[in-house]
Amino acid sequence: MTEPSGSAPSDNTTLTEVLAAYAADGFDADFELVDGTGDLRCSTCRSTLVAEQVPLHSIRRLEGASDPDDMLAVCAVTCRNCGAQGAVVVRYGPGATIEEAEFLRRAKDRRDDAVAPPDSAPGEGHPPGL
C-alpha cells in the first residue's frame, strides 16, 4: 500500500510552487484521475494507465495552513506508454475521493528509484525541522 509518508511541510510552500519545482525538473506533463477507478489518464498520449503500473517517484505532502484536514499529495509519475513525466495532485485522508484513495493505495511505490526526491519537490530538500 502506498501512503503519503515523509515530509509534511510546516513552511508556507504553496501548491503552485511545488508544481513549478516538479515542472522545472521535467515533470511537466498533466495526468488526471479516471472517474470511478483510481487509474490515471496521460494528457500527452491519452492512454489510461492502470494504477498498479504507474511508478510513483515522489510524494510531496501539503496541508492547509488554516485547515489541517485540507491534505494534498503531489505525486511525480511517469507514463509507461509514452514516457511523459508529470505530477498529479490528489487529496488524502478524510477528504479524499474513492478514486484518490485508490490511486494512492494501488500506485507502484518507486520513491527509491532516485528519479525525483522521494518526499519533497525537486530542489526543495527537506522542509525545516526534518
C-alpha positions as CSV (number, residue, x, y, z in Angstrom):
1,M,0.0,0.0,0.0
2,T,1.4,3.4,-1.0
3,E,0.9,6.0,1.7
4,P,1.9,9.7,1.5
5,S,4.6,9.4,4.2
6,G,7.5,11.7,4.5
7,S,7.6,15.4,4.6
8,A,4.7,17.3,5.9
9,P,5.7,20.9,5.5
10,S,5.5,23.3,8.3
11,D,6.5,26.1,5.9
12,N,4.3,28.3,3.7
13,T,5.1,26.4,0.4
14,T,2.2,26.7,-2.0
15,L,0.8,24.1,-4.4
16,T,1.8,26.3,-7.3
17,E,5.4,26.4,-6.0
18,V,5.6,22.7,-5.6
19,L,4.1,22.1,-9.1
20,A,6.6,24.6,-10.6
21,A,9.5,22.8,-8.9
22,Y,8.4,19.5,-10.4
23,A,7.9,21.1,-13.8
24,A,11.3,22.7,-13.8
25,D,12.8,19.2,-13.2
26,G,11.0,17.7,-16.2
27,F,7.7,16.6,-14.5
28,D,5.6,18.9,-16.7
29,A,3.0,16.6,-18.3
30,D,-0.5,16.5,-17.0
31,F,-2.2,13.4,-15.6
32,E,-5.8,13.1,-14.4
33,L,-7.7,10.5,-12.4
34,V,-10.2,8.4,-14.3
35,D,-13.6,8.5,-12.7
36,G,-14.6,5.5,-10.6
37,T,-11.2,3.7,-10.9
38,G,-8.2,5.3,-9.3
39,D,-6.4,4.8,-12.6
40,L,-4.7,7.8,-14.5
41,R,-5.0,9.3,-17.9
42,C,-1.9,10.7,-19.5
43,S,-2.6,14.1,-21.3
44,T,0.3,13.6,-23.7
45,C,-0.7,10.2,-25.3
46,R,-4.3,10.0,-23.8
47,S,-3.5,6.5,-22.5
48,T,-5.4,5.2,-19.5
49,L,-2.8,3.8,-17.0
50,V,-3.8,1.1,-14.5
51,A,-2.7,2.5,-11.1
52,E,-0.6,-0.6,-10.3
53,Q,1.6,0.1,-13.4
54,V,2.1,3.8,-12.6
55,P,5.6,4.4,-11.0
56,L,5.2,6.9,-8.2
57,H,8.7,8.5,-7.9
58,S,8.0,11.2,-5.3
59,I,5.2,12.4,-3.0
60,R,5.2,16.0,-1.6
61,R,2.5,16.4,1.1
62,L,0.8,19.7,1.7
63,E,-1.6,20.6,4.4
64,G,-3.8,23.7,4.6
65,A,-2.5,26.4,7.0
66,S,-6.0,27.2,8.3
67,D,-7.4,23.7,7.9
68,P,-5.2,20.7,8.6
69,D,-7.8,18.4,7.0
70,D,-7.1,20.1,3.7
71,M,-4.4,17.5,2.8
72,L,-2.9,17.2,-0.7
73,A,-0.3,14.9,-2.1
74,V,1.6,16.0,-5.2
75,C,2.8,12.8,-6.9
76,A,5.6,12.6,-9.5
77,V,4.7,9.9,-12.0
78,T,5.7,8.6,-15.5
79,C,3.5,7.3,-18.3
80,R,4.6,3.8,-19.1
81,N,3.3,4.2,-22.7
82,C,4.9,7.4,-23.9
83,G,7.5,8.2,-21.1
84,A,5.9,11.6,-20.2
85,Q,6.7,12.7,-16.7
86,G,4.3,14.8,-14.7
87,A,2.6,15.4,-11.4
88,V,-0.8,14.5,-10.3
89,V,-2.5,16.2,-7.3
90,V,-4.7,14.1,-5.1
91,R,-6.3,14.6,-1.7
92,Y,-5.6,12.1,1.0
93,G,-7.1,11.5,4.4
94,P,-10.8,12.1,5.2
95,G,-11.3,14.5,2.3
96,A,-10.1,12.0,-0.4
97,T,-12.4,10.7,-3.0
98,I,-12.6,6.9,-3.7
99,E,-10.5,7.5,-6.9
100,E,-7.8,9.4,-5.0
101,A,-7.6,6.9,-2.2
102,E,-7.5,4.0,-4.7
103,F,-4.7,5.7,-6.7
104,L,-2.6,6.2,-3.6
105,R,-3.3,2.6,-2.4
106,R,-2.5,0.9,-5.8
107,A,0.2,3.1,-7.4
108,K,3.6,1.4,-7.6
109,D,5.8,3.0,-4.9
110,R,9.1,3.7,-6.6
111,R,10.4,6.5,-4.3
112,D,13.6,4.6,-4.0
113,D,14.5,4.9,-7.7
114,A,16.2,8.4,-7.4
115,V,14.2,9.8,-10.4
116,A,13.0,12.5,-8.0
117,P,13.5,13.3,-4.3
118,P,11.2,10.8,-2.5
119,D,9.5,13.1,-0.1
120,S,10.0,16.7,-1.5
121,A,9.8,18.6,-4.7
122,P,13.0,18.8,-6.7
123,G,15.4,21.5,-5.5
124,E,13.4,21.8,-2.3
125,G,15.3,19.5,0.0
126,H,13.5,18.6,3.2
127,P,11.3,21.2,5.0
128,P,12.8,22.8,8.1
129,G,12.8,20.6,11.2
130,L,13.2,17.2,9.4
